[in-house]
Amino acid sequence: MQVASVIVDVAAMQTDRAFDYTIPEKWTGMIQPGMRVVVPFGPRKIQGFVTELKSGSNVKKLKSLVEPMDLVPVLNSELLELADWLTETTLCFKISAYQAMLPAAMKAKYEKIFRLRGEEELLNEEIAAFFNKRAELTWDEAAKAGVLSSLRQEIKADRIELIYKVKSRGQKKNIRMIGLSLSPEELSAGLDSLPANAQKQKDVLNYLARSETSLLSAKELMDRAGAGSSTLKSLIEKGFLFERQQEMYRDPYEDREFEQTQPLPLTDQQQGAIAPVLGAIEENRHETFLLYGVTGSGKTEIYLQSIQRVLEKDKEAIVLVPEISLTPQMVHRFKGRFGDDVAVLHSGLSIGEKYDEWRKIQRKEVKVVVGARSAVFAPFENLGIIIIDEEHETSYKQEENPRYHARETAIKRADFYHCPVILGSATPSLESFARAQKGVYQLLTLPKRMNNQQLPDVEIIDMREELRSGNRSMFSHALFDKLTDRLEKGEQTVLFLNRRGHSSFIMCRDCGYVAGCPHCDISLTYHRQSHRMKCHYCGFEELVPSKCPECNSEHIRYFGTGTQKVEDELGKLLPHAKVVRMDVDTTSRKGAHEKLLRQFEEGKADILLGTQMIAKGLDFPNITLVGVLSADTMLHIPDFRSSEKTFQLLTQVSGRAGRHHLQGEVVIQTYTPEHYSIQLAGKQDYDQFYNQEMMMRKLGNYPPFYYLALVTVSHEDVMTASGVTEKITQYIQSRVSNQAIILGPVASPIPRINDRYRYQCLIKYKREPKLHEILKTVMEHYTKQQKDKNLQVAVDVNPFIMM
């Protein structure tokens, strides 16, 4: 007897273990670990993942597998092992780890069907009429007709059964191909046999006879031969043509030609940085390199040439870039160098396109993957290098289960394959830089720009002074003069604003009332196009009031600045300037991102105005001015990393200016010009910022001096939330060493989201070998024995968002 251990598709504490199933004779030898299978679980059939095969089980009565869902494993043995590690380190369920590794199309869809068991005559009339000679009915049909309760009676009486059908969402795309089924001799006879008025049919046959390929897609054939589908149909019926379905990949880049590019000669500093990496590739050695290079210092060329070396050794490469900078420009660089050897994975693709890109990787049809966070799980089996660009980006941390960090995951995978990891950044995260200082990572530096071009000059403007001098505009005098100057010279400008929407909030000038969300403790954001206020947390929205609900005053206005408002102001002040606005609202449609950037690249616009998505990875020769409209928006968030995030963002944005032969200038407008993160971003002095920020972190007992774990409890009742958090805090406190620092219980910085009150407890620690076990016990206690279904307890190890 062969037995398969299966993890079932139910994310709950009770099912977070392997269940044994016997393998029926007909599937013996075919089922392998890493495959998806359909298994009976309670009354229904669900999807599961085979984790191992055994010759027996200590469970007496075993059910057997229904059928396999794959012909080859979708998770190789290394990914199965990686899932064990993820489960251990992020405290997630095994099934969540497996699903994080696969494209959304591979998640199962469950269809519920009612099937007749016995004779139709035995059923009550209403149901019998409903089945009407059919053996099966779908749940949706029954629900629509309102007969679910009658069906329940029939199920109890054993006359009908409810079946769960498991369907995979991954549909392969097929295309209809047409070919000629006649030999040249038969063809001329066939053409003669056609009536004189069947000219279209003759055109199709002649076109196919002259075609260089034996099969053509139906669409292409109809376009080229000028025929309709009825013409093809009658030729197929006569036996002159045959048709067949051929599988085809959905290619998001099929309509684009990528010019082949050649490796560039490396500068001495690039040569010095790439040598240790190439050494590690040659010797199959696992090592983590931190490539710290100023903006425009040629980090991408180092990535490309390292990958080139890996491909020459017939191995594979993964390149991770932040979602936001997965710009067409980035894709061009890799597709241009490695052509069809590249698969691209990012959130702009449809479910089907992602599934096809993933299948290309699994079938070994590509050697390089460029993608956002989840591409770290690409199903390669012979990895030669993993590269993480802009490694400081917080988007590399997933905020829902499994709460993994792509950097740690990449290092874990590279260790298995004995290959190097490159972490690249102009502003490395403090944790990474501290590790490089300690020698855990090897530091490689590129202190100068490629063409020895100067870093841009940065001017910091105190907006309080502008207000005092009577300038109420959102542009300081200096920025406005420089903007006008660029327009006259025909050079381009980037204006950066760290928020979307038209303005931040609505406030009454008489009584100070601020419009807030009724379900979350946060103010509503004003969106001008719809003249509505929206909550960016739960999605609540309402119209803007004409009077203050508190004091009936009509002086209710919006405060703050958003991208739409800046665009309006630019239209008034510089009516002849062409502006391209890029934020979540203008780039939500597929391909919009790219269209806007192409307009700007072709010089059809003078000003690119946008939020974070324009801060990274853009490289246009004609940008000579960058304006940061409000540098402070991130400084005042209750998060110990806010200074670091501000410094990184300002440095990144400044790096968009003067990257080629024209010298660049940067203007940073701020209300707190004295803050060290703004001062040092102005000087682009990372080293001094690192020293200053490390002092602050040491004083506050924060990473990289301490590790963190955050427990968040939420409930609809405020007393329950705070009471449970209190219990959890006491439990943890009694079990960790006195070196650990425990803060809490306190209300979260956003104390209520979607009508749920949130409390948290923060643990700072250096070495607590038992902590993972303690946290796991807490999770188990509150999920297993919980009578209260409304209570949610989440644990985030090394959190990146403290809100």
BELCORHU-V950085 format. One record per residue. N is the residue number from 1. RES is the residue in one small letter. OMEGA is omega in whole degrees, 0 to 359 (* if undefined). Layout:
N,RES,OMEGA
N,RES,OMEGA
//
This chain:
1,m,176
2,q,184
3,v,176
4,a,172
5,s,188
6,v,171
7,i,186
8,v,185
9,d,176
10,v,184
11,a,178
12,a,184
13,m,184
14,q,185
15,t,184
16,d,177
17,r,182
18,a,174
19,f,182
20,d,176
21,y,175
22,t,179
23,i,179
24,p,181
25,e,189
26,k,180
27,w,182
28,t,179
29,g,182
30,m,182
31,i,179
32,q,176
33,p,180
34,g,178
35,m,171
36,r,179
37,v,173
38,v,181
39,v,174
40,p,179
41,f,188
42,g,183
43,p,189
44,r,175
45,k,181
46,i,180
47,q,175
48,g,178
49,f,178
50,v,180
51,t,175
52,e,176
53,l,180
54,k,180
55,s,178
56,g,180
57,s,178
58,n,174
59,v,187
60,k,184
61,k,181
62,l,171
63,k,179
64,s,178
65,l,176
66,v,179
67,e,175
68,p,176
69,m,181
70,d,175
71,l,176
72,v,181
73,p,177
74,v,176
75,l,179
76,n,187
77,s,180
78,e,179
79,l,177
80,l,179
81,e,180
82,l,179
83,a,177
84,d,181
85,w,179
86,l,181
87,t,182
88,e,188
89,t,183
90,t,179
91,l,179
92,c,175
93,f,180
94,k,184
95,i,179
96,s,179
97,a,180
98,y,184
99,q,178
100,a,184
101,m,186
102,l,178
103,p,184
104,a,183
105,a,183
106,m,175
107,k,185
108,a,169
109,k,180
110,y,179
111,e,182
112,k,185
113,i,173
114,f,180
115,r,179
116,l,178
117,r,187
118,g,182
119,e,180
120,e,183
121,e,184
122,l,185
123,l,174
124,n,193
125,e,184
126,e,182
127,i,180
128,a,180
129,a,183
130,f,179
131,f,174
132,n,176
133,k,178
134,r,180
135,a,185
136,e,176
137,l,178
138,t,179
139,w,182
140,d,179
141,e,182
142,a,181
143,a,180
144,k,183
145,a,178
146,g,182
147,v,184
148,l,184
149,s,177
150,s,180
151,l,180
152,r,177
153,q,182
154,e,179
155,i,179
156,k,182
157,a,177
158,d,180
159,r,180
160,i,174
161,e,177
162,l,184
163,i,174
164,y,176
165,k,180
166,v,178
167,k,176
168,s,179
169,r,183
170,g,179
171,q,176
172,k,179
173,k,179
174,n,181
175,i,185
176,r,180
177,m,182
178,i,178
179,g,182
180,l,182
181,s,182
182,l,173
183,s,181
184,p,181
185,e,181
186,e,184
187,l,183
188,s,177
189,a,181
190,g,180
191,l,180
192,d,184
193,s,182
194,l,179
195,p,185
196,a,184
197,n,179
198,a,185
199,q,182
200,k,180
201,q,179
202,k,179
203,d,181
204,v,182
205,l,180
206,n,181
207,y,181
208,l,181
209,a,182
210,r,187
211,s,181
212,e,180
213,t,184
214,s,180
215,l,176
216,l,178
217,s,184
218,a,183
219,k,182
220,e,182
221,l,180
222,m,179
223,d,186
224,r,185
225,a,178
226,g,182
227,a,178
228,g,184
229,s,180
230,s,178
231,t,180
232,l,184
233,k,183
234,s,178
235,l,178
236,i,179
237,e,180
238,k,179
239,g,179
240,f,181
241,l,171
242,f,177
243,e,175
244,r,179
245,q,179
246,q,181
247,e,183
248,m,178
249,y,171
250,r,183
251,d,182
252,p,183
253,y,189
254,e,184
255,d,185
256,r,176
257,e,176
258,f,179
259,e,180
260,q,178
261,t,181
262,q,176
263,p,180
264,l,175
265,p,183
266,l,175
267,t,180
268,d,182
269,q,177
270,q,179
271,q,181
272,g,183
273,a,186
274,i,185
275,a,180
276,p,180
277,v,180
278,l,178
279,g,180
280,a,179
281,i,180
282,e,188
283,e,183
284,n,185
285,r,177
286,h,178
287,e,178
288,t,180
289,f,172
290,l,181
291,l,185
292,y,183
293,g,181
294,v,181
295,t,179
296,g,183
297,s,175
298,g,179
299,k,184
300,t,181
301,e,177
302,i,178
303,y,186
304,l,183
305,q,175
306,s,180
307,i,179
308,q,182
309,r,180
310,v,180
311,l,178
312,e,178
313,k,178
314,d,176
315,k,187
316,e,184
317,a,173
318,i,177
319,v,177
320,l,175
321,v,181
322,p,180
323,e,186
324,i,182
325,s,173
326,l,184
327,t,176
328,p,180
329,q,181
330,m,181
331,v,179
332,h,185
333,r,183
334,f,179
335,k,181
336,g,183
337,r,187
338,f,173
339,g,185
340,d,179
341,d,187
342,v,170
343,a,182
344,v,180
345,l,172
346,h,191
347,s,180
348,g,182
349,l,176
350,s,179
351,i,181
352,g,180
353,e,179
354,k,181
355,y,181
356,d,178
357,e,180
358,w,181
359,r,176
360,k,181
361,i,185
362,q,182
363,r,178
364,k,180
365,e,177
366,v,182
367,k,183
368,v,174
369,v,174
370,v,182
371,g,178
372,a,189
373,r,189
374,s,178
375,a,178
376,v,180
377,f,181
378,a,189
379,p,176
380,f,180
381,e,181
382,n,186
383,l,179
384,g,178
385,i,170
386,i,182
387,i,175
388,i,181
389,d,183
390,e,189
391,e,182
392,h,185
393,e,181
394,t,182
395,s,176
396,y,178
397,k,178
398,q,186
399,e,172
400,e,185
401,n,351
402,p,185
403,r,184
404,y,172
405,h,185
406,a,182
407,r,181
408,e,180
409,t,181
410,a,182
411,i,179
412,k,181
413,r,182
414,a,179
415,d,180
416,f,184
417,y,182
418,h,181
419,c,182
420,p,172
421,v,173
422,i,173
423,l,184
424,g,176
425,s,173
426,a,181
427,t,185
428,p,176
429,s,182
430,l,180
431,e,183
432,s,183
433,f,178
434,a,178
435,r,179
436,a,179
437,q,181
438,k,180
439,g,176
440,v,172
441,y,175
442,q,184
443,l,174
444,l,183
445,t,173
446,l,187
447,p,184
448,k,175
449,r,184
450,m,187
451,n,185
452,n,177
453,q,179
454,q,169
455,l,185
456,p,175
457,d,182
458,v,178
459,e,180
460,i,184
461,i,178
462,d,184
463,m,177
464,r,178
465,e,180
466,e,180
467,l,181
468,r,182
469,s,174
470,g,179
471,n,182
472,r,182
473,s,178
474,m,177
475,f,176
476,s,180
477,h,184
478,a,183
479,l,182
480,f,179
481,d,182
482,k,178
483,l,182
484,t,180
485,d,181
486,r,180
487,l,180
488,e,183
489,k,182
490,g,176
491,e,186
492,q,182
493,t,172
494,v,176
495,l,186
496,f,178
497,l,188
498,n,171
499,r,181
500,r,181
501,g,187
502,h,177
503,s,190
504,s,186
505,f,181
506,i,184
507,m,177
508,c,184
509,r,182
510,d,185
511,c,176
512,g,179
513,y,175
514,v,181
515,a,181
516,g,178
517,c,181
518,p,183
519,h,182
520,c,178
521,d,182
522,i,182
523,s,180
524,l,180
525,t,183
526,y,175
527,h,190
528,r,186
529,q,181
530,s,184
531,h,181
532,r,175
533,m,183
534,k,172
535,c,183
536,h,178
537,y,185
538,c,176
539,g,178
540,f,174
541,e,176
542,e,181
543,l,179
544,v,181
545,p,178
546,s,178
547,k,178
548,c,181
549,p,183
550,e,188
551,c,178
552,n,180
553,s,178
554,e,181
555,h,179
556,i,189
557,r,174
558,y,183
559,f,176
560,g,184
561,t,174
562,g,184
563,t,181
564,q,183
565,k,179
566,v,180
567,e,178
568,d,183
569,e,178
570,l,180
571,g,180
572,k,186
573,l,183
574,l,189
575,p,183
576,h,182
577,a,178
578,k,185
579,v,171
580,v,181
581,r,179
582,m,173
583,d,184
584,v,185
585,d,183
586,t,183
587,t,183
588,s,180
589,r,184
590,k,177
591,g,183
592,a,179
593,h,186
594,e,182
595,k,182
596,l,180
597,l,181
598,r,178
599,q,184
600,f,182
601,e,182
602,e,176
603,g,181
604,k,178
605,a,181
606,d,186
607,i,174
608,l,183
609,l,181
610,g,179
611,t,185
612,q,186
613,m,178
614,i,186
615,a,191
616,k,166
617,g,180
618,l,182
619,d,180
620,f,187
621,p,189
622,n,180
623,i,179
624,t,181
625,l,173
626,v,178
627,g,175
628,v,189
629,l,177
630,s,185
631,a,192
632,d,191
633,t,183
634,m,186
635,l,190
636,h,176
637,i,180
638,p,183
639,d,184
640,f,180
641,r,188
642,s,179
643,s,181
644,e,181
645,k,180
646,t,181
647,f,183
648,q,184
649,l,182
650,l,180
651,t,180
652,q,183
653,v,180
654,s,182
655,g,178
656,r,187
657,a,171
658,g,183
659,r,183
660,h,187
661,h,180
662,l,180
663,q,183
664,g,176
665,e,179
666,v,175
667,v,178
668,i,179
669,q,184
670,t,174
671,y,177
672,t,186
673,p,185
674,e,184
675,h,187
676,y,183
677,s,179
678,i,178
679,q,186
680,l,175
681,a,177
682,g,180
683,k,186
684,q,183
685,d,184
686,y,186
687,d,180
688,q,178
689,f,181
690,y,182
691,n,182
692,q,184
693,e,179
694,m,177
695,m,180
696,m,182
697,r,182
698,k,180
699,l,184
700,g,184
701,n,180
702,y,175
703,p,3
704,p,179
705,f,179
706,y,168
707,y,178
708,l,167
709,a,184
710,l,176
711,v,180
712,t,180
713,v,177
714,s,181
715,h,180
716,e,180
717,d,187
718,v,182
719,m,178
720,t,182
721,a,183
722,s,181
723,g,180
724,v,180
725,t,178
726,e,181
727,k,182
728,i,181
729,t,181
730,q,181
731,y,181
732,i,182
733,q,185
734,s,186
735,r,178
736,v,182
737,s,181
738,n,173
739,q,183
740,a,179
741,i,181
742,i,181
743,l,177
744,g,1
745,p,175
746,v,175
747,a,178
748,s,178
749,p,169
750,i,193
751,p,181
752,r,175
753,i,177
754,n,179
755,d,176
756,r,179
757,y,187
758,r,176
759,y,181
760,q,178
761,c,185
762,l,180
763,i,175
764,k,185
765,y,176
766,k,177
767,r,178
768,e,185
769,p,184
770,k,189
771,l,181
772,h,181
773,e,181
774,i,182
775,l,179
776,k,179
777,t,178
778,v,181
779,m,182
780,e,182
781,h,186
782,y,177
783,t,183
784,k,189
785,q,186
786,q,176
787,k,183
788,d,184
789,k,184
790,n,185
791,l,176
792,q,177
793,v,180
794,a,177
795,v,177
796,d,178
797,v,187
798,n,182
799,p,176
800,f,177
801,i,186
802,m,185
803,m,*
//
